[in-house]
Amino acid sequence: VYACDSDDADIFLGILIAYCGVLLIVGAVMAFLTRNASIPLTYDEDNKAGDSFKESKYLGFVIYNIMLCIAVFVPLATTLDGDPTITFIVTAAAIWVVVAGTITLLFLPKIYYAIVLDE
C-alpha cells in the first residue's frame, strides 16, 4: 500500500489543528457575546417568535459537539498511523458525526418552533 508521507507532516497538522482551535474559540466567544441578541419583529407585535432566533445556545452546543469530536477522533486517527484505510474510515466517521450533529443541533429547534409552537 502506497501512502504519501512528509517529514513536516506533524508540523502542518499542528498548525492546522491550532488554526481550527482558534476559530472554534472565536466562535464560542461570539456566541457568548450575542447570547442576549434578539431580532425585532416589525410585521406582528403579538408574535413572540423573535425570541426563537436566539441561536447562541445552539451555537454553543455545536461548538461543544465539534470539540468533543476533535477530542475523540484526532487522537484515534493519529494513533492509527500504520493503516491508511482505517485512518480514512475514522476520519470519514468524524466528519459525518460533526456534520450530522451540527445540522441536528441547528435546525431541529427551528423545525420544532415552526411546527409545534406555530399556532
Disulfide bonds with the S-S distance in Angstrom:
none
